[in-house]
Amino acid sequence: MEPTTPKSAEPMPIWFFVGVILLTYGVLVVVAGLMGSARPTVLSETRPALWWGAILTVAGVLFTAIGWAGRPKD
């Protein structure tokens, strides 16, 4: 019986964690944009919080998917 050597545990790619953070911030910004009232500014009717929240959410999903695809295979 040969002793088994443990596989070297490879860490997750940094892009996975960047994606999770961007996704979390994106969801928070979208919720804040939906819950809060817009301040009276020149372009307040465009709801910039929703746009930036959506951009962060999409970027978070992309980076998370890239990081998940690049994870070490067992």
HELIX and SHEET records of a PDB file:
HELIX    1   1 ILE A   14  MET A   35  1                                  22    
HELIX    2   2 SER A   44  THR A   46  5                                   3    
HELIX    3   3 PRO A   48  ALA A   69  1                                  22    
END                                                                             
